[in-house]
Amino acid sequence: MSIETNRARPSEVRTGPAAHPSTHASTHGSARPSAQVRSVGLGLRLHRALIGGDVVCVIAAVVTAWALRIGFEGDQSVSGDLDVSYLTASLLIAGAWTAALAVGRSRDRRVLGQGAAEYQRVWSATWRVFAVVAVVAFLVHADVARTYLAIAAPLGLALLLTWRAVARRYLHRVRAQGRGLQDVVVVGPREKVAHFPQMLGDGAASGYRVVAACVPHGAVEPDEDVAGVPVLGGLDDVRLVAETTGARMVLVLGSDAVTSQTVRQIGWDLEGTGIDLALSLALVDVAGPRMTVQPVSGLQWAFVDEPRFTGWRYVLKNVFDFLGTGLITLLLSPVLLGVAAVIKVTSPGPVLYRQERIGKDGKPFPMLKFRSMVVDADKRLAEVLAAEGREVGMFYKPVNDPRVTPIGRFIRRYSIDELPQLFNVLRGEMSLVGPRPQIQAEVDLYDRAAHRRLRVKPGLTGLWQVSGRSDLSPEESIRLDVRYVENWSGFGDLTILMRTAKAVVAGEGAR
């Protein structure tokens, strides 16, 4: 009762010197509600398109498996006690598969466009469906052809992941145009609000756009903003600000100034509005698989597992590296031979360039590249550094390096010069995905955080290469590499490989 007596209702407007949130919010966000209506419509259309695409993928998978294993001629039945045709069984599996994708929340708007998180849900739904099929077949004594299942499951998963990747790319293009973004009101101290948009990153990838802030302390001045985010009220005005700006989410940033009682009251205020409430745990660069939230004595504790650098997951990663690299090398062999011939004809010197780089656990190895520079490039490095007024530093690459040959400039732009490192992967010295290997002089500059890069094999590509590549600062590159090392996942690797292909074709960030 005392809460209701001493605290302004969210529908009321505070008066006095603190703020006039109704006027202030309407000034900054008068156009937001209509924009949010369009965003909701776009989201609904995308959701329907995803359902349709998922249905097409699973039906295509089971029908293909049926056609290849059973054949269109004759309607053979599943052998055993269950008298069901393979066509009927295929349709039942397709229906269960589609339902599992829905139950597993693979189309939840919170994960759409997020890459690995979305793909993980698709994978989980798929293996659970076929696990259930196996159990049911055992219980009812139905002998389903193993070849049929061996075709349907991987084919369907491949089709679904490809379809989701296409949809994700479309969604990112739409978001880059300012459409389809979910508007967010952040609640927290001014210093945390100022830092949050930078941590959130590009709206095209995150799907969120910060439109306003509510702060716990200090008077709110007219037209006040923090790092470009309008400050429209205090803790008592969260619902009013969210409704006025048309936001669909309120995000509470972790802070001593925002107590559990405050969060509870904000939740009460938002009941029935359809506005989501989210809490930021402020655990930067700790991914979901390492975090488990459990209730302890009425409190929510977030347990963070230590990173693991051994185990079956890394065995699978090594197997994937070997098989995937072997296939890629075979497919690209004409390109490798063609580039080697062009380098030999156009530039005196060897085709390949070998340089000692530092690998896992600090062990050196000879990294291979197509030679893209003049033969005495290493001896002329001091000359280039002096011309740019630079010293050797982590991730440093000269902008217009005079040592690069004409053909070298082309193959570096599209990262073709890195292709010989496929043989480093086959020899077990590198991985397809991981932190890029560096020379000893750069490793000597490592601090404690940067040394975490050496806990895993270096990679042909990595997280920071698809987040700006050469355009990122050294500090941000290290942060992204450490985040990858400590939160590695198979679907994360697949996402990075797909984004790498896109970045290479576009020549983004390469030097």
C-alpha positions in Angstrom: 0.0 0.0 0.0 2.8 2.4 0.8 4.3 1.8 -2.6 1.1 3.0 -4.3 0.8 6.0 -2.0 4.4 7.3 -2.3 5.1 6.5 -5.9 3.6 8.2 -8.9 1.4 6.1 -11.2 2.9 5.5 -14.6 0.0 7.2 -16.3 0.6 10.4 -14.3 3.1 13.1 -15.4 5.7 14.3 -12.9 5.8 18.0 -12.3 8.4 20.4 -11.0 12.0 20.8 -11.9 12.8 17.1 -12.3 11.1 16.5 -15.7 8.1 16.8 -17.9 8.2 13.4 -19.5 5.0 13.6 -21.4 6.2 16.7 -23.3 9.8 15.6 -23.6 8.9 12.1 -24.8 6.5 13.3 -27.4 9.0 15.8 -28.7 11.6 13.0 -29.4 9.3 10.1 -30.2 6.1 11.4 -31.8 6.8 9.4 -35.0 7.8 6.2 -33.2 4.3 4.5 -32.7 3.5 4.6 -36.4 7.0 3.3 -37.2 6.5 0.5 -34.6 3.2 -0.4 -36.3 5.0 -0.8 -39.6 7.7 -2.8 -37.7 5.1 -5.2 -36.2 3.6 -5.7 -39.7 6.9 -6.5 -41.2 7.7 -8.9 -38.3 4.4 -10.7 -38.9 5.0 -11.0 -42.6 8.5 -12.3 -41.9 7.2 -14.8 -39.4 4.7 -16.2 -41.9 7.4 -16.4 -44.6 9.6 -18.3 -42.2 6.8 -20.8 -41.4 6.2 -21.3 -45.2 9.9 -21.7 -45.9 10.3 -24.2 -43.0 7.4 -26.3 -44.3 8.8 -26.3 -47.8 12.3 -27.4 -46.5 11.0 -30.3 -44.3 8.6 -31.6 -47.0 11.4 -31.4 -49.6 13.7 -33.4 -47.3 11.3 -36.2 -46.4 9.9 -36.5 -50.0 13.5 -36.6 -51.4 14.4 -39.3 -48.8 11.3 -41.2 -49.7 12.0 -41.0 -53.4 15.6 -42.0 -53.1 15.1 -44.8 -50.7 11.7 -46.2 -51.6 11.0 -44.8 -55.1 7.8 -43.3 -56.5 6.7 -46.6 -57.9 4.6 -48.6 -55.4 3.6 -47.4 -52.0 5.8 -49.5 -49.8 4.9 -49.7 -46.1 7.1 -49.4 -43.1 8.0 -53.0 -42.2 7.1 -54.4 -38.8 3.9 -54.3 -36.8 2.9 -50.8 -37.9 1.0 -50.8 -41.2 1.8 -47.3 -42.4 3.1 -46.3 -45.9 6.3 -44.4 -46.2 4.5 -41.5 -47.8 2.2 -41.3 -44.7 5.1 -41.6 -42.4 7.0 -38.9 -44.3 4.1 -36.5 -43.9 3.8 -37.3 -40.2 7.5 -36.6 -39.7 7.2 -33.4 -41.7 4.3 -32.3 -39.5 6.2 -33.2 -36.3 9.3 -31.5 -37.6 7.4 -28.2 -38.3 5.8 -28.4 -34.9 9.1 -29.0 -33.2 10.5 -25.9 -34.8 7.6 -23.9 -33.4 7.8 -25.5 -29.9 11.6 -25.0 -29.9 11.0 -21.3 -30.5 13.3 -21.3 -33.5 11.2 -18.4 -34.9 11.2 -16.4 -31.7 11.7 -12.7 -32.7 14.4 -12.5 -29.9 16.7 -14.9 -31.9 15.8 -14.0 -35.5 18.8 -12.7 -37.3 21.1 -13.6 -34.4 22.9 -16.4 -36.3 24.3 -19.1 -34.0 21.4 -18.8 -31.5 18.8 -19.3 -34.2 20.7 -22.1 -35.9 21.2 -23.9 -32.6 17.4 -24.0 -32.1 16.9 -25.3 -35.5 19.4 -28.1 -34.8 17.9 -28.9 -31.5 14.4 -29.2 -32.9 15.7 -31.5 -35.7 17.6 -34.0 -33.6 14.8 -34.2 -31.1 12.3 -35.0 -33.8 14.4 -37.9 -35.2 15.2 -39.1 -31.6 11.4 -39.3 -31.0 10.9 -41.1 -34.4 13.5 -43.7 -33.3 11.9 -44.2 -29.9 8.4 -44.5 -31.4 9.6 -46.9 -34.1 11.1 -49.1 -31.4 8.0 -49.0 -29.1 5.6 -49.9 -31.9 8.0 -52.4 -33.6 8.2 -50.4 -36.8 11.3 -51.0 -38.9 12.0 -47.6 -40.6 14.8 -47.8 -43.2 18.0 -46.3 -41.7 18.9 -45.0 -45.2 15.6 -43.1 -45.3 16.4 -41.4 -41.9 20.1 -40.9 -42.9 18.9 -38.9 -46.0 16.0 -37.0 -44.5 17.7 -35.6 -41.3 20.9 -34.1 -42.7 19.2 -32.9 -45.9 16.4 -31.3 -44.0 18.8 -29.6 -41.6 21.0 -28.3 -44.4 17.9 -26.9 -46.2 16.6 -25.3 -43.0 19.9 -23.7 -42.1 20.4 -22.4 -45.7 16.9 -21.0 -45.7 17.4 -19.3 -42.3 20.7 -17.9 -43.5 19.0 -16.4 -46.6 16.2 -15.0 -44.4 18.8 -13.6 -41.9 20.6 -11.8 -44.7 17.3 -10.3 -45.9 16.4 -9.3 -42.4 19.8 -7.5 -41.9 19.3 -5.6 -45.2 15.9 -4.5 -44.0 17.3 -3.5 -40.6 20.1 -1.6 -42.2 17.4 0.6 -43.8 16.0 1.4 -40.3 13.0 -1.0 -40.8 12.1 -4.0 -38.6 14.0 -2.8 -35.6 12.6 -3.2 -32.1 12.7 0.1 -30.2 14.1 -0.1 -26.7 13.9 2.1 -23.6 17.0 1.6 -21.4 16.8 2.1 -17.6 20.0 2.8 -15.7 22.6 5.5 -14.7 23.7 8.0 -17.3 27.2 6.5 -17.4 25.9 3.0 -18.3 23.4 4.5 -20.8 26.2 6.3 -22.5 28.2 3.1 -23.0 25.3 0.8 -23.9 24.7 1.8 -27.6 28.4 1.0 -28.4 28.1 -2.4 -26.7 24.9 -3.1 -28.5 26.5 -2.5 -31.9 25.0 -2.3 -35.3 21.2 -2.4 -35.2 21.2 -4.5 -38.4 22.8 -7.4 -36.4 21.2 -6.9 -33.0 17.7 -6.0 -34.2 17.3 -3.4 -31.5 17.4 0.4 -31.5 17.7 2.5 -28.3 15.1 5.3 -28.5 15.1 6.7 -25.0 16.5 6.4 -21.5 15.1 6.7 -18.0 17.7 7.5 -15.3 17.5 6.9 -11.5 19.3 10.0 -10.3 19.3 13.7 -11.0 17.0 16.2 -12.7 16.1 15.5 -16.3 16.7 18.6 -18.3 14.7 19.5 -21.4 16.2 18.0 -24.6 18.8 16.2 -22.5 20.5 13.2 -24.2 23.3 10.9 -23.3 25.5 9.8 -26.2 22.7 10.6 -28.5 20.0 8.8 -26.5 17.2 11.1 -25.3 16.7 11.1 -21.5 12.9 11.3 -21.1 12.3 10.6 -17.4 13.1 8.9 -14.2 12.3 5.4 -12.8 8.7 6.4 -12.2 8.2 7.2 -15.8 9.3 4.0 -17.5 5.9 2.9 -18.7 4.9 6.4 -19.9 8.1 6.8 -21.8 7.8 3.4 -23.4 4.2 3.9 -24.5 4.9 7.4 -25.8 7.9 6.3 -27.8 6.2 3.2 -29.0 9.0 1.0 -27.6 8.4 -2.8 -27.4 11.0 -3.5 -24.8 12.4 -2.0 -21.6 15.9 -3.0 -20.8 17.2 -2.5 -17.2 21.0 -2.1 -17.0 22.6 -3.6 -14.0 23.3 -1.0 -11.3 23.2 -0.5 -7.6 20.9 2.4 -8.2 18.2 0.2 -9.8 17.2 -2.2 -7.0 15.2 -5.5 -7.2 12.2 -3.6 -5.9 12.5 -1.1 -8.6 12.6 -3.8 -11.3 9.6 -5.5 -9.7 7.6 -2.2 -9.8 8.6 -1.6 -13.5 7.4 -5.1 -14.2 4.0 -4.4 -12.5 3.7 -1.2 -14.5 4.3 -3.0 -17.8 1.8 -5.7 -17.2 -0.8 -5.9 -19.9 1.0 -3.5 -22.2 2.7 -6.1 -24.4 6.0 -4.4 -23.7 8.9 -6.9 -22.9 11.0 -6.4 -19.8 14.7 -7.5 -20.0 17.5 -7.4 -17.5 21.2 -6.9 -18.5 23.4 -9.0 -16.4 26.4 -6.9 -17.4 28.5 -10.0 -18.0 30.3 -8.9 -21.1 31.4 -11.5 -23.7 30.0 -14.5 -21.7 27.8 -16.5 -24.1 24.7 -18.4 -23.2 26.2 -22.0 -23.2 28.5 -21.0 -20.4 25.8 -19.4 -18.3 23.2 -21.1 -16.2 20.5 -19.1 -14.3 19.2 -20.9 -11.2 16.9 -19.7 -8.4 18.7 -19.8 -5.0 16.7 -18.7 -1.9 14.5 -16.6 -4.0 17.3 -15.0 -5.9 18.4 -15.6 -9.5 22.0 -16.6 -9.6 23.9 -16.7 -12.9 26.5 -19.4 -12.8 29.3 -19.0 -15.3 31.2 -22.1 -16.4 34.9 -21.9 -17.0 36.0 -22.1 -20.6 36.9 -25.6 -21.8 39.6 -26.1 -24.4 39.5 -29.9 -24.6 36.8 -32.5 -24.9 34.5 -34.1 -27.5 33.5 -30.7 -28.9 37.1 -30.0 -29.9 37.5 -33.5 -31.3 34.5 -32.8 -33.6 36.0 -29.4 -34.5 39.2 -31.1 -35.6 37.3 -33.7 -37.6 35.2 -30.9 -39.3 38.4 -29.0 -40.0 40.0 -31.9 -41.7 37.0 -33.0 -43.7 35.9 -29.5 -44.6 39.3 -28.3 -45.5 39.9 -31.4 -47.7 36.7 -30.7 -49.6 37.4 -27.0 -49.9 41.0 -27.7 -51.2 39.7 -30.1 -53.7 37.0 -27.7 -55.0 39.5 -24.8 -55.1 42.4 -26.7 -56.6 41.9 -25.0 -60.1 42.0 -21.6 -58.4 45.1 -22.5 -56.4 47.0 -23.7 -59.5 45.9 -20.7 -61.5 47.0 -18.1 -58.9 50.3 -19.9 -58.5 50.9 -19.8 -62.3 50.0 -16.0 -62.5 52.4 -15.2 -59.6 55.2 -17.2 -61.1 54.8 -15.4 -64.5 54.2 -11.9 -63.2 56.7 -11.6 -60.3 60.2 -13.0 -59.9 60.6 -15.2 -56.8 58.9 -18.1 -55.1 55.1 -18.6 -55.4 54.6 -19.3 -51.7 55.7 -17.2 -48.8 56.5 -18.9 -45.5 56.6 -16.9 -42.3 56.9 -18.2 -38.7 53.8 -17.5 -36.8 52.8 -18.4 -33.2 50.2 -21.1 -32.8 48.4 -22.9 -30.0 50.1 -22.8 -26.6 52.8 -20.5 -28.1 54.3 -23.1 -30.5 55.7 -21.6 -33.7 54.8 -23.0 -37.1 55.5 -22.0 -40.7 52.4 -20.3 -42.0 51.9 -20.4 -45.8 50.6 -17.7 -48.1 50.7 -16.9 -51.8 53.5 -14.3 -52.1 51.8 -11.0 -52.6 54.9 -8.8 -52.0 58.3 -8.3 -53.5 61.0 -10.8 -52.5 62.8 -8.5 -50.0 59.6 -7.3 -48.3 60.7 -8.3 -44.8 63.9 -6.2 -45.1 61.9 -3.2 -46.3 59.4 -3.3 -43.4 61.5 -0.8 -41.3 61.4 1.6 -44.3 57.6 1.3 -44.5 57.1 1.8 -40.8 59.4 4.9 -40.8 57.4 6.4 -43.7 54.1 6.0 -41.8 55.7 7.0 -38.5 54.7 3.7 -36.9 56.2 0.9 -34.9 55.4 -2.8 -34.9 52.1 -3.3 -33.2 49.4 -5.9 -32.8 47.2 -6.3 -36.0 49.1 -3.4 -37.7 49.0 -3.4 -41.6 50.3 -0.5 -43.7 47.5 1.2 -45.6 49.1 1.6 -49.0 52.0 -0.8 -48.7 54.6 -0.1 -51.6 55.9 -3.7 -51.2 52.7 -5.2 -52.6 52.9 -6.4 -56.2 50.1 -5.6 -58.7 48.7 -9.2 -58.6 49.4 -9.2 -54.9 47.0 -6.2 -54.4 44.2 -8.2 -56.1 44.7 -11.4 -54.2 45.0 -9.6 -50.9 41.8 -7.7 -51.6 39.8 -10.9 -51.8 42.0 -12.8 -49.3 43.1 -15.3 -52.0 46.6 -15.0 -50.7 45.5 -16.8 -47.5 44.3 -20.0 -49.4 47.6 -22.0 -48.9 46.8 -22.0 -45.2 44.3 -24.7 -46.1 47.4 -27.0 -46.0 48.3 -25.6 -42.5 44.8 -26.7 -41.4 45.3 -30.2 -43.0 48.6 -30.5 -41.1 46.8 -29.7 -37.8 48.7 -26.4 -37.2 45.6 -24.2 -37.8 41.8 -24.4 -37.8 39.2 -23.1 -40.3 38.0 -20.7 -37.6 40.0 -19.2 -34.8 42.1 -16.1 -33.9 44.5 -15.1 -36.7 48.1 -16.2 -36.0 50.6 -13.5 -35.3 54.4 -13.1 -35.4 56.6 -13.4 -32.3 57.1 -9.6 -32.1 53.4 -9.0 -31.8 52.9 -11.9 -29.3 55.6 -10.2 -27.2 53.3 -7.2 -26.8 50.4 -9.4 -25.4 48.8 -8.6 -22.1 47.0 -11.2 -20.0 43.8 -10.9 -22.1 45.6 -11.2 -25.4 47.4 -14.4 -24.3 44.0 -16.1 -24.2 44.2 -16.2 -28.0 46.9 -18.8 -27.7 44.6 -21.3 -25.9 43.2 -22.6 -29.3 44.5 -23.2 -32.8 44.8 -20.1 -34.9 42.3 -19.9 -37.8 42.0 -19.0 -41.4 39.2 -16.6 -40.4 37.8 -15.4 -37.1 35.2 -13.4 -35.3 37.0 -10.0 -35.7 37.6 -10.7 -39.4 33.9 -10.7 -40.0 33.3 -7.7 -37.7 35.3 -5.2 -39.7 38.5 -7.1 -40.3 41.5 -4.6 -40.7 39.2 -1.7 -39.9 38.9 -2.6 -36.2 41.1 -1.2 -33.4 43.6 -3.6 -31.8 41.7 -3.5 -28.5 38.4 -4.4 -30.1 40.1 -7.2 -32.2 41.5 -8.7 -29.0 38.2 -8.5 -27.3 36.4 -10.3 -30.1 39.1 -13.0 -30.3 38.9 -13.7 -26.6 35.1 -13.8 -26.8 35.5 -16.4 -29.6 38.1 -18.5 -27.7 36.0 -18.7 -24.5 32.6 -19.2 -26.1 33.3 -21.3 -29.2 30.5 -23.3 -30.7 30.0 -25.3 -33.9 27.1 -23.2 -35.1 29.2 -20.1 -34.3 31.9 -21.4 -36.6 29.4 -22.0 -39.4 28.1 -18.5 -38.9 31.6 -17.0 -39.1 32.4 -19.1 -42.2 29.3 -17.8 -44.0 30.0 -14.2 -43.0 33.6 -14.6 -44.1 32.5 -15.7 -47.6 30.3 -12.6 -47.8 33.1 -10.3 -46.5 35.7 -11.8 -48.9 33.4 -11.4 -52.0 32.8 -7.8 -51.0 36.5 -7.2 -50.2 35.5 -5.6 -46.9 38.2 -4.4 -44.7 41.0 -6.1 -46.5 44.5 -4.6 -47.1 
